[in-house]
Amino acid sequence: MHGSLALTRSLLAADLVDQLRLVVTPVAVGEGRRLWDGVRDAQQWELEQVVGAPTGSLLVDYRRSGA
């Protein structure tokens, strides 16, 4: 499901997510928003894979531990 940071945090808070696939794009201006800020039990997520895209973005997969 594609969505905003607010939607993702809401789904995480409601314990409705067992896998995250993120596209992380570097930005050189200002500060970005952090996904894990305010997420309870953020340490239960394991990084599964990181792949660099030709554009400089990273394709990042996380899976909930035990899922």
C-alpha positions as CSV (number, residue, x, y, z in Angstrom):
1,M,0.0,0.0,0.0
2,H,1.3,3.4,-0.9
3,G,0.8,6.1,1.7
4,S,2.1,8.9,3.7
5,L,4.2,8.9,6.8
6,A,1.2,9.6,8.9
7,L,-0.7,6.6,7.5
8,T,2.3,4.3,8.0
9,R,2.7,5.4,11.6
10,S,-1.0,4.9,12.2
11,L,-0.9,1.3,10.8
12,L,2.2,0.5,12.8
13,A,0.6,1.8,16.0
14,A,-2.5,-0.3,15.3
15,D,-0.2,-3.4,14.9
16,L,-1.5,-4.0,11.3
17,V,1.8,-4.2,9.5
18,D,4.2,-7.2,9.3
19,Q,6.4,-6.0,6.4
20,L,7.6,-2.6,5.2
21,R,9.1,-1.9,1.7
22,L,10.5,1.6,1.6
23,V,12.0,3.8,-1.1
24,V,14.5,6.1,0.6
25,T,15.5,9.1,-1.5
26,P,18.3,11.3,-0.4
27,V,17.4,15.0,0.0
28,A,20.0,17.7,0.3
29,V,17.8,20.5,1.6
30,G,16.5,20.8,5.2
31,E,15.6,17.9,7.5
32,G,13.7,14.7,6.7
33,R,11.0,13.1,8.9
34,R,11.9,10.0,10.7
35,L,9.7,6.9,10.3
36,W,10.5,5.3,13.7
37,D,10.0,8.4,15.9
38,G,7.1,7.7,18.2
39,V,6.8,4.1,17.0
40,R,6.4,1.7,20.0
41,D,8.6,-1.4,19.8
42,A,10.6,-0.2,16.8
43,Q,13.3,-2.6,17.7
44,Q,11.1,-5.6,16.8
45,W,11.8,-4.8,13.1
46,E,14.6,-6.5,11.3
47,L,16.3,-5.1,8.2
48,E,16.0,-7.8,5.5
49,Q,17.4,-6.2,2.4
50,V,18.8,-3.0,1.0
51,V,19.3,-2.5,-2.7
52,G,20.7,0.7,-4.3
53,A,18.8,2.0,-7.3
54,P,20.5,3.8,-10.3
55,T,18.8,7.0,-9.2
56,G,20.6,7.0,-5.8
57,S,17.5,5.9,-3.9
58,L,17.6,2.9,-1.6
59,L,15.0,0.1,-1.7
60,V,14.7,-1.1,1.9
61,D,12.8,-4.1,3.2
62,Y,12.0,-4.6,6.9
63,R,10.1,-7.5,8.4
64,R,8.7,-7.7,11.9
65,S,10.6,-10.2,14.1
66,G,8.7,-13.5,14.2
67,A,6.4,-12.6,11.4
